[in-house]
């Protein structure tokens, strides 16, 4: 099965939150269960730890995600892993969004 990140839904445009926690709502609008989400600033080569605070994000579920790394960056690479082991990644400016939607 193909797992993609087809769109980013920006409900409201936020002003950059430099040196503050980045908080956004993750919406799983796909048909896959997300079991892992890793983030790293775009200039980093390694993924950070799984930041999900739940075991899984089932299709149709949503929840708040907080990135509290204390960095003054907005551009992050996001990596999602499904319960089938499929991986997908996307680069996103997290200072500009309130909602990130994962689609098939």
Secondary structure as GFF3:
##gff-version 3
##sequence-region A 1 104
A	DSSP	beta_strand	22	28	.	.	.	ID=ss1
A	DSSP	beta_strand	34	41	.	.	.	ID=ss2
A	DSSP	beta_strand	62	67	.	.	.	ID=ss3
A	DSSP	beta_strand	75	82	.	.	.	ID=ss4
A	DSSP	beta_strand	87	93	.	.	.	ID=ss5
A	DSSP	three_ten_helix	94	96	.	.	.	ID=ss6
A	DSSP	beta_strand	99	102	.	.	.	ID=ss7
###
